[in-house]
Amino acid sequence: MGKGSGVFCAMLFSCLLLTGCAENPTEDIVVNKNEGKLEQAIQRENKKDSDTSVPEKYTDQFQADGEKIEVSVDASVTGLEENKPVVRVKPHLITEEEAKRWADVLFEGATAYEPGEKSKTEIEDRILQLKERISDQDKILEDYGSQEEADRIKKELEEEIKEYEKQYASASDTDEKIPCTWEFHPYGYYDDLPMPTSGDANYEGLDKTSQLIAQATVNGHQAMVEVDNREENDYRLNTQWFLYEDEQEWIKEETGTLSKEEAVKQADEIKNRLGMENWKYAEYKASEAENIQNVMVTYTPSYESITTLQGPLIDLKSEDLYAANYYYSSLSIGFENGVLTSVELISPMDVVQIENENVETMDFEEIYQTFKKQAQFTESAFLDSDATETGKIQIEISEITEGLFRIKEKSNTEDFLMVPAWSFSGTLRVDGEDWGKQQFLMINGIDGSVINTSLGY
């Protein structure tokens, strides 16, 4: 449960636009609160020959929220050139066969085993590795940059050695392991945890979660594949991921780096080998810290050959009656110092049916005017405390993109709809400081309603 995290400030202005209303527009502009109008519009036949109203570039400048916010638009505009479908989808339950496929590919032929206690030999090897790490004080200092950090790491390693020494006495004398049975178990089974109850805040809902975990030694290091499925109406959590359990210790010894082109090429090969050819490139991120180059390549699913737009982390436990109960879909492939270290699949979907192969959508200028209008109904009180105390907020829209985006149907706990939508993204500056690229607004291309991306409708 906790395998991902949302960053509030990354969606700062999105929250401001979508929830921070000093006063509301006269007409209802929120998806699925329009008494069936969207559902009717989805069934309309598209009689337009082509959407010739989409420009390649769009520029504008205006003030919002009583002149507290400056909005400048100098954006490339990318519209859908082919049919614009509406696709009904539902959460996909990850299977044992899919877990096996990930293990076959990512374990590189190594045998998959059930998680279990380490043998005496494995503990001895691990203690030796840790002691060798502690003995190289210069290397620890080089890796962590300060004596204070080096001392902290040394203390943590010493504590880990003590814990392994305690385990040694009762550890098995043999290295015999049980081959993976590829069976799902209740949450806590693998860690011998007491079964959680509904009143236990630390495990809220996890008693309804099924897990499958497989381990293997890959290139001399402990790796694992885990699947978590939770198919309950209050919220759903279907995830599958691969990682090295001991990567922090050995990855610093690797010295390779990847360019964007190299990382995307390798990630493409991995996702295709995993049987996920229909997932399309969405984003590349890279950073460096403590002598490690971190690279993440992210994909989103495609429907009818159209790539879906990215969304933030949904508030699964929102008290809002119509909020979504399932994260947006993504596939992330991570590299550190040129080495594949993680693959994470979140919220896969199954297609139920095509509701409309080519739905009629609004002209681009109508969509843009909706964006401009919505920006007038904001107030800076909905920024966090740091931003609220500043004197100048600037929004720079650099990309306006049309794609498919997932929304929740009103009072439907089973299915979702993928609809044509427009994403407005760019840079937020607070008192001249760059707060990074973010998505400011998502507008339903069918009826011009604003999609609250943190609630999923």
C-alpha positions as CSV (number, residue, x, y, z in Angstrom):
1,M,0.0,0.0,0.0
2,G,2.2,3.1,0.2
3,K,4.3,2.3,-2.9
4,G,3.6,5.7,-4.4
5,S,3.1,9.2,-3.2
6,G,1.5,12.4,-4.5
7,V,3.2,15.8,-4.4
8,F,0.6,18.5,-3.6
9,C,2.7,21.4,-4.7
10,A,3.1,19.8,-8.2
11,M,-0.6,20.3,-8.7
12,L,-0.9,23.5,-6.8
13,F,-2.6,25.7,-9.4
14,S,-4.7,22.8,-10.6
15,C,-6.2,22.6,-7.1
16,L,-6.6,26.4,-7.2
17,L,-8.5,26.3,-10.5
18,L,-10.6,23.3,-9.7
19,T,-11.6,23.8,-6.1
20,G,-10.7,27.3,-5.0
21,C,-13.8,29.2,-6.2
22,A,-14.6,32.6,-4.7
23,E,-17.8,32.5,-6.6
24,N,-19.1,29.9,-9.1
25,P,-19.9,30.3,-12.8
26,T,-23.6,30.6,-13.5
27,E,-23.7,27.4,-15.5
28,D,-22.6,24.0,-14.2
29,I,-19.2,23.1,-15.6
30,V,-18.2,20.0,-13.6
31,V,-18.3,16.6,-15.2
32,N,-21.1,14.2,-14.3
33,K,-23.0,16.7,-12.2
34,N,-25.0,17.9,-15.2
35,E,-28.0,15.6,-15.0
36,G,-27.2,13.3,-17.8
37,K,-26.2,16.0,-20.4
38,L,-22.7,14.4,-20.9
39,E,-24.2,11.0,-21.4
40,Q,-26.5,12.4,-24.1
41,A,-23.6,14.2,-25.8
42,I,-21.5,11.0,-25.8
43,Q,-24.1,9.4,-28.1
44,R,-24.2,12.2,-30.6
45,E,-23.0,11.4,-34.1
46,N,-20.0,13.5,-35.2
47,K,-21.1,15.3,-38.4
48,K,-18.0,17.4,-38.7
49,D,-15.7,16.6,-41.6
50,S,-12.6,17.6,-39.7
51,D,-11.6,19.8,-36.8
52,T,-9.9,22.7,-38.7
53,S,-10.2,25.1,-35.8
54,V,-7.1,23.8,-34.0
55,P,-4.1,26.2,-34.4
56,E,-0.5,25.0,-34.2
57,K,0.3,27.9,-31.7
58,Y,-1.8,30.0,-29.4
59,T,-0.8,33.2,-27.6
60,D,-2.7,35.3,-25.1
61,Q,-2.2,37.2,-21.9
62,F,-4.6,38.0,-19.1
63,Q,-5.0,38.5,-15.3
64,A,-7.0,36.3,-13.0
65,D,-8.3,36.3,-9.5
66,G,-8.7,40.0,-9.1
67,E,-5.3,40.7,-10.8
68,K,-3.5,38.5,-8.3
69,I,-2.4,36.1,-10.9
70,E,-0.8,36.8,-14.3
71,V,-1.5,34.2,-17.0
72,S,0.6,34.2,-20.2
73,V,-0.1,31.7,-23.0
74,D,2.6,31.0,-25.6
75,A,1.8,27.4,-26.3
76,S,2.1,24.7,-28.9
77,V,-1.3,23.1,-29.6
78,T,-1.6,19.4,-30.4
79,G,-5.0,18.1,-31.4
80,L,-6.2,14.7,-32.3
81,E,-6.1,14.2,-36.1
82,E,-8.1,11.0,-36.2
83,N,-11.4,9.8,-34.8
84,K,-12.1,10.7,-31.2
85,P,-13.6,7.7,-29.4
86,V,-15.3,7.3,-26.1
87,V,-14.2,4.1,-24.5
88,R,-15.8,2.3,-21.5
89,V,-13.2,0.7,-19.3
90,K,-13.0,-1.2,-15.9
91,P,-10.2,-2.0,-13.5
92,H,-8.1,-5.0,-14.5
93,L,-7.4,-7.7,-11.9
94,I,-3.7,-8.7,-12.3
95,T,-3.3,-12.4,-12.6
96,E,-0.8,-15.1,-11.6
97,E,0.1,-15.5,-15.3
98,E,1.0,-11.8,-15.6
99,A,3.2,-12.1,-12.5
100,K,4.9,-15.1,-14.0
101,R,5.6,-13.2,-17.2
102,W,7.2,-10.3,-15.3
103,A,9.4,-12.8,-13.4
104,D,10.4,-14.6,-16.7
105,V,11.5,-11.3,-18.2
106,L,12.9,-9.3,-15.2
107,F,14.5,-12.2,-13.3
108,E,16.6,-12.8,-16.5
109,G,16.1,-16.6,-16.3
110,A,16.8,-16.9,-12.6
111,T,14.5,-19.3,-10.6
112,A,11.7,-17.6,-8.7
113,Y,11.2,-18.6,-5.1
114,E,8.8,-18.0,-2.3
115,P,9.9,-15.3,0.2
116,G,11.5,-16.9,3.2
117,E,14.0,-16.6,6.0
118,K,17.7,-16.2,5.0
119,S,20.0,-19.2,5.5
120,K,23.2,-19.0,7.6
121,T,25.3,-18.7,4.4
122,E,23.2,-15.8,3.1
123,I,23.4,-14.0,6.5
124,E,27.2,-14.5,6.6
125,D,27.5,-13.1,3.0
126,R,25.3,-10.1,3.9
127,I,27.3,-9.3,7.1
128,L,30.5,-9.5,5.1
129,Q,29.2,-7.1,2.5
130,L,28.1,-4.6,5.2
131,K,31.4,-4.8,7.0
132,E,33.3,-4.2,3.8
133,R,31.1,-1.2,3.2
134,I,31.8,0.2,6.7
135,S,35.5,-0.3,6.4
136,D,35.8,2.0,3.3
137,Q,35.2,5.3,5.2
138,D,36.5,7.4,2.3
139,K,34.0,5.8,-0.1
140,I,31.1,6.5,2.3
141,L,32.2,10.1,2.7
142,E,32.5,10.5,-1.1
143,D,29.0,9.0,-1.6
144,Y,27.2,11.0,1.0
145,G,29.1,14.3,0.9
146,S,29.5,15.2,4.6
147,Q,31.0,13.6,7.7
148,E,27.7,13.9,9.4
149,E,25.9,11.9,6.7
150,A,28.7,9.4,6.6
151,D,28.5,8.8,10.3
152,R,24.8,8.4,10.1
153,I,25.1,5.8,7.4
154,K,27.8,4.0,9.2
155,K,25.6,3.8,12.3
156,E,22.7,2.4,10.2
157,L,24.9,-0.3,8.7
158,E,26.2,-1.3,12.2
159,E,22.6,-1.6,13.4
160,E,21.8,-3.8,10.4
161,I,24.8,-6.1,11.2
162,K,23.5,-6.5,14.8
163,E,20.1,-7.5,13.5
164,Y,21.5,-10.1,11.2
165,E,23.7,-11.4,14.0
166,K,20.6,-12.0,16.1
167,Q,18.9,-13.9,13.2
168,Y,22.0,-16.1,12.6
169,A,21.5,-18.4,15.6
170,S,18.0,-19.6,14.4
171,A,18.7,-19.5,10.7
172,S,18.6,-22.6,8.5
173,D,21.9,-24.4,7.9
174,T,20.9,-25.0,4.2
175,D,20.2,-22.7,1.3
176,E,17.2,-24.7,0.2
177,K,14.3,-22.5,-1.0
178,I,10.8,-23.3,-1.9
179,P,10.0,-22.6,-5.6
180,C,7.3,-19.9,-6.1
181,T,3.8,-21.4,-6.0
182,W,2.3,-18.4,-7.8
183,E,-0.6,-18.2,-5.4
184,F,-2.3,-15.1,-4.0
185,H,-2.4,-14.8,-0.2
186,P,-4.1,-12.3,2.3
187,Y,-2.1,-9.2,3.2
188,G,0.5,-10.0,5.9
189,Y,1.0,-13.6,4.9
190,Y,4.6,-13.1,3.7
191,D,5.7,-11.1,6.7
192,D,3.9,-13.1,9.3
193,L,2.0,-10.0,10.3
194,P,-1.2,-10.3,12.3
195,M,-4.2,-10.0,10.0
196,P,-5.3,-6.3,10.0
197,T,-8.8,-5.4,11.2
198,S,-11.1,-2.6,10.2
199,G,-10.3,-0.7,13.4
200,D,-6.5,-0.8,12.8
201,A,-5.6,2.6,11.3
202,N,-2.2,1.3,10.1
203,Y,-3.8,-1.4,7.9
204,E,-7.0,0.3,6.9
205,G,-8.5,-1.8,4.1
206,L,-5.5,-4.0,3.7
207,D,-7.5,-7.0,5.1
208,K,-9.2,-7.0,1.7
209,T,-5.9,-7.0,-0.2
210,S,-4.4,-10.1,-1.9
211,Q,-0.7,-10.3,-2.5
212,L,1.6,-12.5,-4.6
213,I,5.4,-12.1,-4.1
214,A,8.2,-13.9,-5.9
215,Q,11.9,-13.5,-5.2
216,A,15.1,-14.4,-7.1
217,T,18.8,-13.7,-7.1
218,V,19.5,-11.6,-10.3
219,N,23.1,-10.8,-11.2
220,G,24.0,-11.5,-7.6
221,H,21.4,-9.3,-6.0
222,Q,18.0,-9.9,-4.3
223,A,15.1,-9.0,-6.6
224,M,11.4,-9.3,-6.2
225,V,8.1,-9.1,-8.2
226,E,5.0,-8.3,-6.2
227,V,1.3,-8.0,-7.2
228,D,-1.3,-6.3,-4.9
229,N,-5.0,-6.6,-5.8
230,R,-7.8,-4.9,-3.9
231,E,-11.2,-5.1,-5.7
232,E,-13.5,-3.3,-3.2
233,N,-16.0,-0.6,-3.9
234,D,-14.6,1.9,-1.3
235,Y,-11.3,1.9,-3.2
236,R,-9.3,-0.3,-5.5
237,L,-5.6,-0.9,-5.6
238,N,-4.2,-3.0,-8.4
239,T,-0.5,-2.7,-8.7
240,Q,2.4,-4.8,-10.0
241,W,6.1,-4.0,-9.4
242,F,9.7,-5.2,-9.7
243,L,12.6,-3.9,-7.7
244,Y,15.9,-4.9,-6.1
245,E,15.6,-5.1,-2.4
246,D,19.2,-4.3,-1.7
247,E,19.8,-1.7,-4.5
248,Q,21.0,1.1,-2.2
249,E,24.1,-0.8,-1.2
250,W,25.4,-1.8,-4.6
251,I,24.0,0.7,-7.1
252,K,26.6,3.3,-6.0
253,E,29.3,1.1,-7.4
254,E,27.8,1.3,-10.8
255,T,29.1,4.2,-12.9
256,G,27.0,4.2,-16.1
257,T,24.6,6.9,-17.2
258,L,21.9,7.0,-19.8
259,S,20.9,9.8,-22.2
260,K,17.2,10.4,-22.7
261,E,17.3,8.5,-26.0
262,E,19.1,5.5,-24.5
263,A,16.7,5.4,-21.5
264,V,13.6,5.5,-23.6
265,K,14.9,2.9,-26.0
266,Q,15.7,0.5,-23.2
267,A,12.4,1.2,-21.5
268,D,10.5,0.6,-24.7
269,E,12.2,-2.8,-25.1
270,I,11.4,-3.8,-21.6
271,K,7.7,-2.9,-21.8
272,N,7.3,-4.7,-25.1
273,R,8.9,-7.8,-23.6
274,L,6.4,-7.6,-20.8
275,G,3.6,-7.7,-23.4
276,M,2.6,-4.0,-22.9
277,E,3.0,-2.8,-26.5
278,N,-0.2,-0.7,-26.3
279,W,1.3,1.5,-23.6
280,K,2.8,4.7,-25.1
281,Y,5.5,7.1,-24.0
282,A,4.3,9.9,-21.8
283,E,7.2,11.4,-19.8
284,Y,10.9,11.3,-19.1
285,K,12.5,12.6,-15.8
286,A,16.1,12.5,-14.7
287,S,17.9,13.8,-11.6
288,E,21.2,13.3,-9.8
289,A,21.8,12.9,-6.1
290,E,24.5,11.3,-4.0
291,N,26.4,10.2,-7.1
292,I,23.4,8.4,-8.5
293,Q,21.7,9.3,-11.8
294,N,18.0,8.6,-11.4
295,V,16.0,8.2,-14.6
296,M,12.2,7.4,-14.8
297,V,10.4,6.7,-18.1
298,T,6.6,6.8,-17.8
299,Y,3.9,5.4,-20.1
300,T,0.2,5.6,-20.2
301,P,-2.2,3.2,-22.0
302,S,-3.6,3.9,-25.4
303,Y,-7.1,3.2,-26.7
304,E,-8.0,3.1,-30.4
305,S,-4.3,4.1,-31.0
306,I,-4.8,7.3,-28.9
307,T,-2.5,7.9,-25.9
308,T,-4.1,8.8,-22.6
309,L,-3.2,12.0,-20.8
310,Q,-1.5,11.8,-17.4
311,G,-3.3,12.6,-14.2
312,P,-2.1,13.2,-10.6
313,L,-2.5,10.8,-7.7
314,I,-6.2,10.5,-7.0
315,D,-7.5,11.0,-3.5
316,L,-8.9,7.5,-3.1
317,K,-10.5,8.1,0.3
318,S,-12.2,11.4,-0.6
319,E,-15.5,12.0,1.1
320,D,-16.9,13.4,-2.1
321,L,-19.8,11.2,-3.2
322,Y,-18.6,11.0,-6.9
323,A,-14.9,10.8,-6.4
324,A,-13.0,8.0,-8.2
325,N,-11.8,5.0,-6.2
326,Y,-9.0,3.9,-8.5
327,Y,-5.7,5.6,-9.4
328,Y,-5.0,6.7,-12.9
329,S,-3.1,4.2,-15.0
330,S,0.7,4.4,-15.5
331,L,3.7,2.2,-16.2
332,S,7.0,3.5,-14.8
333,I,10.4,2.1,-15.6
334,G,13.4,3.3,-13.5
335,F,17.1,3.2,-14.0
336,E,19.9,4.2,-11.6
337,N,23.4,4.7,-12.9
338,G,22.4,3.0,-16.1
339,V,21.0,-0.1,-14.4
340,L,17.3,-1.1,-14.5
341,T,16.2,-1.0,-10.9
342,S,12.4,-0.8,-10.9
343,V,9.2,-1.4,-13.0
344,E,5.8,-0.3,-11.5
345,L,2.4,-0.8,-13.1
346,I,-0.5,1.1,-11.5
347,S,-4.2,0.6,-12.2
348,P,-4.4,-1.4,-15.4
349,M,-7.7,-1.3,-17.2
350,D,-9.8,-3.6,-19.4
351,V,-11.9,-2.3,-22.3
352,V,-15.6,-3.0,-21.8
353,Q,-16.9,-1.5,-25.1
354,I,-16.6,1.4,-27.4
355,E,-19.4,3.9,-26.6
356,N,-18.8,6.1,-29.7
357,E,-16.1,5.5,-32.3
358,N,-16.0,9.2,-33.2
359,V,-17.8,11.6,-30.8
360,E,-18.6,15.2,-31.6
361,T,-16.4,17.6,-29.7
362,M,-16.3,21.3,-29.1
363,D,-14.2,23.6,-31.3
364,F,-10.8,24.6,-29.8
365,E,-11.7,28.2,-29.4
366,E,-14.6,27.2,-27.2
367,I,-12.3,25.0,-25.1
368,Y,-9.8,27.9,-24.7
369,Q,-12.5,30.3,-23.6
370,T,-13.6,27.8,-21.0
371,F,-10.0,27.7,-19.7
372,K,-9.9,31.5,-19.6
373,K,-13.2,31.8,-17.9
374,Q,-12.5,29.2,-15.3
375,A,-9.3,31.1,-14.4
376,Q,-11.4,34.0,-13.2
377,F,-13.1,32.0,-10.5
378,T,-10.0,31.4,-8.3
379,E,-8.6,32.9,-5.2
380,S,-5.1,32.8,-3.8
381,A,-6.3,31.5,-0.4
382,F,-6.3,28.0,-1.9
383,L,-2.5,28.2,-2.5
384,D,-0.4,26.8,0.3
385,S,0.8,29.1,3.0
386,D,4.2,29.8,1.3
387,A,2.5,30.9,-1.9
388,T,-0.2,32.8,-0.2
389,E,2.3,35.2,1.4
390,T,3.9,36.1,-1.9
391,G,3.1,39.0,-4.0
392,K,3.3,37.7,-7.5
393,I,2.0,34.5,-9.1
394,Q,2.7,33.9,-12.8
395,I,1.3,31.1,-14.9
396,E,3.0,30.3,-18.2
397,I,1.0,27.9,-20.4
398,S,3.4,26.3,-22.9
399,E,1.5,23.1,-24.0
400,I,-2.1,22.6,-24.9
401,T,-2.7,18.9,-25.7
402,E,-5.8,16.9,-26.7
403,G,-5.9,13.2,-25.8
404,L,-8.1,10.7,-23.9
405,F,-8.6,11.1,-20.2
406,R,-10.4,8.9,-17.7
407,I,-13.4,10.1,-15.8
408,K,-15.8,8.4,-13.4
409,E,-19.5,8.1,-14.3
410,K,-22.0,9.4,-11.8
411,S,-23.1,6.6,-9.3
412,N,-21.1,4.0,-11.3
413,T,-18.7,2.1,-9.0
414,E,-17.6,-0.4,-11.7
415,D,-16.8,1.4,-14.9
416,F,-15.0,4.5,-16.1
417,L,-15.1,6.4,-19.4
418,M,-12.1,7.5,-21.5
419,V,-13.2,10.7,-23.2
420,P,-11.4,13.3,-25.4
421,A,-10.0,16.1,-23.2
422,W,-7.7,19.1,-23.4
423,S,-4.8,19.5,-21.0
424,F,-3.3,22.9,-20.3
425,S,0.2,22.7,-18.8
426,G,3.2,24.9,-18.3
427,T,5.2,26.5,-15.5
428,L,4.2,28.1,-12.2
429,R,6.4,31.0,-10.9
430,V,5.9,32.4,-7.4
431,D,7.7,35.7,-6.8
432,G,9.9,34.8,-9.8
433,E,10.9,31.4,-8.5
434,D,10.3,28.5,-10.8
435,W,8.0,25.9,-9.2
436,G,8.3,23.5,-12.1
437,K,6.1,22.2,-14.9
438,Q,2.6,21.2,-14.0
439,Q,-0.8,20.5,-15.4
440,F,-3.1,23.4,-14.6
441,L,-6.5,22.4,-16.1
442,M,-8.1,19.4,-17.8
443,I,-11.3,20.2,-19.9
444,N,-13.7,17.6,-21.3
445,G,-13.7,18.1,-25.0
446,I,-17.3,16.8,-25.4
447,D,-19.1,19.3,-23.2
448,G,-16.4,21.8,-22.0
449,S,-16.8,20.8,-18.4
450,V,-13.8,21.0,-16.1
451,I,-12.4,17.7,-14.8
452,N,-11.2,17.7,-11.3
453,T,-8.2,15.5,-11.8
454,S,-7.5,14.8,-8.1
455,L,-11.0,13.5,-7.7
456,G,-11.3,11.8,-11.1
457,Y,-14.5,13.3,-12.4
